């Protein structure tokens, strides 16, 4: 299985962010870490014998709290769970929040992959996003990570930003690939309700301040071309990696590997059930460890749908033999004629036992994936 640990703290909430995150003081961070470690201990008694192949510490910004807390949390993880040899252990970090001492502690804790939230190499665009760092500060953090022995680094990037042009986006891609990270995640900005960006750009008038549809599409296609030329293989709609450097944790999500999420608001998928942790900090700190809410037992139909809906995000597509092994029925019987229709439309193809979206299919993947939701 996989393990996700949520650290909800950040220096300042970004203008576009709707994740469960917020600024807080050191005392709250210590109380939270102590509570999270109790959850780890309790859940280890339930699931500790299952090999944990990947761990992801996300947020928020896990690099904001004292790094000693991360070390202590990981000690509890190793005591409570069977962490497999060679496990991928990732942690998100924001530029400007890491130091040599913190990075050394992360290595001591066994973290072997860092994901930096850069978003843009353009300082004006970073300021508009509400990011706390500059390009120069990112470079300093990235260089420090290399010096401290991190040989597997991801950089998050975001396109279709306010005031962004195709040229400035290409400049960001160029600057980032010059650093030769092992992995790049490249997403288009999504305007979320309830955020400052939602208020500013959510209306019809506000959307005129964003790159138009043609420019956004050009940035999307330029990302694929540029990163391919630089040696990055696209293995998922928004993710690119050097060969062998794909994020194993995310691949697990997309291929139905069970995962346990611990910490404020974290989600889990185990024993055919989905369940979440309380998202209210006060209640979370007060309630009994190992408590979950919104427990949903998935039906066979739910799992069949999700196999396609999530799996088609991967450029390798979905395995039809694996579908039949899991569910005892062929995908062609469950979806008579549907896959063949997309093959005729050149949106997909069969590759051996796999159903794979073409480049065109990936471009319209939201529509295609929705067709695999059974009536």
C-alpha positions in Angstrom: 0.0 0.0 0.0 0.9 3.7 0.0 1.0 6.2 2.8 0.1 9.9 2.6 0.8 12.3 5.5 -0.8 15.8 5.5 1.0 18.8 6.9 -1.5 21.7 6.5 0.8 24.6 7.4 2.1 27.3 5.0 3.7 30.7 5.4 0.9 32.5 3.5 -2.1 31.2 1.6 -1.6 31.7 -2.2 -4.3 33.6 -4.1 -5.3 30.6 -6.2 -5.1 27.9 -3.5 -8.1 26.0 -2.2 -6.2 23.2 -0.5 -6.6 22.5 3.2 -3.8 24.7 4.4 -3.2 27.8 6.5 -0.5 29.7 8.4 0.0 28.8 12.1 2.5 29.2 14.9 5.1 26.7 16.1 3.0 25.5 19.1 0.1 24.5 16.9 2.5 22.7 14.6 4.0 20.8 17.5 0.5 19.8 18.8 -0.5 18.7 15.3 2.6 16.6 14.8 2.0 14.9 18.2 -1.6 14.1 17.2 -0.5 12.8 13.8 2.1 10.5 15.4 -0.7 9.0 17.6 -2.7 8.3 14.4 0.4 6.7 12.9 0.8 4.5 15.9 -2.8 3.4 16.0 -3.1 2.7 12.3 0.1 0.8 12.3 -1.5 -1.7 14.6 -4.2 -2.2 12.0 -2.2 -2.2 8.8 1.4 -2.4 9.9 2.1 -5.7 8.2 1.2 -4.5 4.7 4.4 -3.4 2.9 4.4 0.4 2.3 6.0 1.0 -1.1 5.7 4.8 -1.2 5.2 7.6 1.3 4.2 11.2 0.4 4.3 14.1 2.8 2.1 16.8 1.3 0.4 20.0 2.3 0.3 22.9 2.8 4.0 23.2 2.9 5.7 20.4 4.9 9.0 22.3 4.9 7.5 25.1 7.0 7.5 23.4 10.4 10.7 22.6 12.3 12.4 19.7 10.5 12.8 17.9 13.8 9.1 17.2 13.6 9.5 15.5 10.2 12.3 13.4 11.6 10.1 12.3 14.6 7.1 11.6 12.4 9.1 9.4 10.1 10.6 7.5 13.1 7.0 6.7 14.2 6.2 5.6 10.6 9.1 3.2 10.5 8.2 1.8 13.9 4.5 1.4 13.1 4.6 0.3 9.4 6.6 -2.1 7.3 8.4 0.4 5.0 9.7 -1.6 2.1 13.3 -1.5 1.1 13.8 1.0 -1.7 10.5 2.8 -0.9 10.0 6.1 -2.6 9.6 8.7 0.2 8.6 12.1 -1.2 8.0 15.5 0.5 6.6 18.8 -0.9 8.7 21.9 -0.2 8.4 25.5 -1.1 11.4 27.6 -2.2 12.5 29.9 0.6 11.4 27.6 3.4 14.3 25.1 3.3 17.8 25.5 4.8 20.8 23.2 4.7 20.0 22.1 8.3 16.4 21.2 7.3 17.5 19.4 4.1 20.0 17.4 6.1 17.3 16.4 8.6 15.0 15.3 5.7 17.8 13.0 4.4 18.2 11.7 7.9 14.5 10.9 8.0 14.8 8.8 4.9 13.2 11.3 2.5 14.7 10.6 -1.0 12.5 12.7 -3.2 11.6 16.4 -3.0 8.9 18.3 -4.9 9.4 22.0 -5.2 6.4 24.3 -5.8 8.0 26.8 -8.2 5.0 27.5 -10.5 6.8 30.1 -12.6 10.3 31.4 -13.3 9.0 34.9 -13.8 9.0 37.1 -10.7 6.1 39.2 -11.8 4.0 36.1 -12.3 5.0 34.7 -8.9 4.0 37.9 -7.2 0.6 37.8 -8.9 0.1 34.3 -7.7 0.9 35.3 -4.1 4.0 33.1 -3.9 6.4 33.9 -1.1 9.6 33.3 -3.2 11.4 34.7 -6.2 13.2 32.8 -9.0 16.5 33.5 -7.3 15.3 32.1 -4.0 14.1 29.0 -5.8 17.5 28.5 -7.4 19.1 28.8 -4.0 16.7 26.1 -2.5 17.2 23.8 -5.5 21.0 24.1 -5.4 21.0 23.4 -1.7 18.9 20.3 -2.2 21.4 19.0 -4.7 24.3 19.7 -2.4 22.5 17.8 0.4 22.3 14.7 -1.7 18.8 14.8 -3.2 19.1 13.0 -6.6 15.3 12.9 -7.3 13.7 16.3 -7.6 10.4 17.4 -9.0 9.4 21.0 -10.0 5.8 22.0 -10.1 4.9 24.5 -12.9 1.6 26.3 -13.7 0.5 27.8 -17.0 -2.3 30.1 -18.2 -1.5 32.6 -15.4 -2.8 36.2 -15.4 -0.6 38.2 -17.7 1.3 35.2 -18.9 2.3 34.9 -22.5 3.4 31.9 -24.6 6.9 33.4 -24.6 7.1 33.9 -20.9 5.8 30.3 -20.4 8.5 29.0 -22.8 11.1 30.9 -20.9 9.9 29.2 -17.6 10.2 25.8 -19.3 13.7 26.7 -20.6 15.0 27.9 -17.3 13.6 24.9 -15.4 14.9 22.2 -17.9 18.4 23.9 -17.8 18.5 22.7 -14.1 17.9 19.1 -15.3 15.4 18.0 -12.6 14.3 14.4 -12.8 10.6 15.2 -12.9 8.3 18.1 -13.9 4.6 18.5 -13.2 3.0 21.1 -15.5 -0.6 22.1 -14.8 -3.0 24.8 -16.2 -4.3 27.3 -13.6 -7.8 26.4 -12.4 -9.8 29.2 -10.9 -11.4 27.9 -7.7 -14.5 29.4 -6.0 -13.9 30.8 -2.6 -10.3 31.9 -3.4 -9.0 35.5 -4.1 -8.5 34.4 -7.7 -12.1 33.1 -7.8 -13.3 36.6 -6.8 -10.9 38.3 -9.2 -11.1 36.1 -12.3 -14.2 33.9 -11.8 -16.6 36.3 -13.6 -17.0 36.7 -17.3 -15.2 40.1 -17.1 -12.5 38.6 -14.9 -11.7 35.8 -17.3 -10.8 38.4 -19.9 -7.7 39.1 -17.8 -6.4 35.6 -18.2 -4.8 34.1 -21.4 -7.5 33.3 -24.0 -8.4 29.8 -25.0 -6.1 29.7 -28.0 -3.1 30.9 -25.9 -3.8 28.4 -23.2 -4.0 25.6 -25.8 -0.7 26.8 -27.4 1.0 26.7 -24.0 -0.3 23.2 -23.4 1.0 21.9 -26.7 4.3 23.8 -26.3 4.8 22.0 -22.9 4.5 18.6 -24.6 6.9 19.6 -27.5 9.4 21.4 -25.4 9.7 18.8 -22.6 9.9 15.9 -25.1 12.8 17.6 -26.9 14.5 18.0 -23.5 14.3 14.2 -22.7 11.2 14.2 -20.5 8.6 11.5 -21.2 5.0 12.3 -20.6 3.6 9.5 -18.6 0.4 11.2 -17.3 -1.7 14.1 -18.5 0.2 16.7 -16.5 3.4 14.8 -15.5 6.8 14.4 -17.3 9.8 12.5 -16.2 13.3 11.4 -17.2 13.2 7.6 -18.0 12.7 5.6 -14.7 12.0 8.8 -12.7 8.2 8.7 -12.8 6.5 9.4 -9.4 5.7 5.9 -8.1 3.3 7.3 -5.5 1.1 9.1 -8.0 1.2 6.1 -10.4 -0.2 4.1 -7.4 -3.2 6.5 -7.2 -3.9 6.1 -10.9 -3.6 2.3 -10.9 -5.7 1.6 -7.9 -3.1 0.8 -5.3 -4.6 1.0 -1.8 -3.5 4.1 0.2 -3.8 5.3 3.8 -4.1 9.1 4.3 -3.3 10.5 7.8 -3.5 14.0 9.0 -6.1 16.8 8.7 -8.7 16.1 5.9 -6.6 13.3 4.4 -8.4 10.7 2.3 -7.8 6.9 2.2 -8.7 4.0 -0.1 -8.4 0.7 1.8 -10.3 -2.6 2.0 -12.6 -1.4 -0.8 -13.7 1.7 1.2 -13.0 5.4 1.0 -12.8 7.4 4.2 -11.4 10.7 5.3 -10.0 12.4 8.4 -11.8 15.3 10.1 -10.9 18.5 8.3 -11.6 20.7 11.3 -8.3 21.4 13.2 -9.9 21.9 16.7 -12.0 18.8 16.4 -9.1 16.8 15.0 -6.9 17.6 17.9 -9.5 16.7 20.4 -10.9 13.4 19.0 -9.7 9.9 19.5 -6.7 8.8 17.2 -7.6 6.6 14.3 -11.1 8.1 13.8 -12.4 8.6 10.3 -15.5 10.1 8.6 -17.5 9.8 5.4 -16.8 6.1 5.1 -18.1 4.8 1.7 -18.0 1.2 0.7 -17.4 1.0 -3.0 -19.5 -1.2 -5.2 -18.1 -3.4 -7.9 -19.5 -0.9 -10.4 -17.8 2.0 -8.6 -14.4 0.2 -8.8 -14.9 -0.6 -12.5 -15.7 3.0 -13.3 -12.7 4.3 -11.4 -10.3 1.8 -13.0 -11.0 3.6 -16.3 -11.7 7.1 -15.1 -8.4 7.3 -13.2 -6.3 4.9 -15.3 -6.9 6.8 -18.6 -4.9 9.7 -17.2 -1.8 7.6 -17.8 -0.3 7.7 -21.3 0.2 3.9 -21.0 -3.6 3.6 -20.7 -5.4 0.8 -18.8 -4.7 -2.9 -18.9 -7.8 -4.9 -20.0 -6.3 -8.2 -18.7 -5.9 -6.5 -15.3 -9.5 -5.3 -15.4 -10.7 -8.8 -16.0 -8.5 -10.2 -13.3 -9.9 -7.7 -10.7 -13.5 -7.8 -11.7 -14.1 -11.3 -13.2 -15.5 -9.9 -16.4 -14.0 -8.4 -19.6 -14.1 -4.6 -20.1 -15.6 -5.1 -23.5 -18.6 -6.8 -21.9 -19.1 -4.0 -19.3 -18.6 -1.3 -22.0 -19.9 -2.9 -25.2 -18.7 -0.9 -28.3 -17.5 2.1 -26.3 -13.8 1.5 -26.6 -14.2 0.7 -30.3 -16.0 3.9 -30.9 -13.1 6.0 -29.5 -10.7 3.9 -31.6 -12.7 4.7 -34.8 -12.6 8.4 -33.8 -8.8 8.1 -33.5 -9.0 9.2 -29.9 -7.7 5.8 -28.7 -6.1 2.6 -29.8 -5.5 -0.9 -28.6 -1.9 -1.8 -27.8 -1.8 -5.5 -27.0 -4.0 -5.9 -24.0 -4.0 -2.2 -23.2 -6.6 0.6 -24.1 -4.6 3.7 -24.7 -5.6 7.3 -25.5 -3.9 9.0 -28.4 -2.5 12.5 -28.2 -5.9 13.7 -29.4 -7.7 11.6 -26.9 -5.6 13.0 -24.1 -6.5 16.5 -25.2 -10.2 15.6 -24.7 -9.7 13.1 -21.9 -12.2 14.7 -19.5 -15.0 13.9 -22.0 -13.7 10.4 -22.7 -13.3 9.4 -19.1 -16.8 10.6 -18.3 -18.2 8.1 -20.8 -16.9 5.3 -18.7 -19.2 6.3 -15.8 -22.0 3.6 -16.0 -25.6 4.7 -16.0 
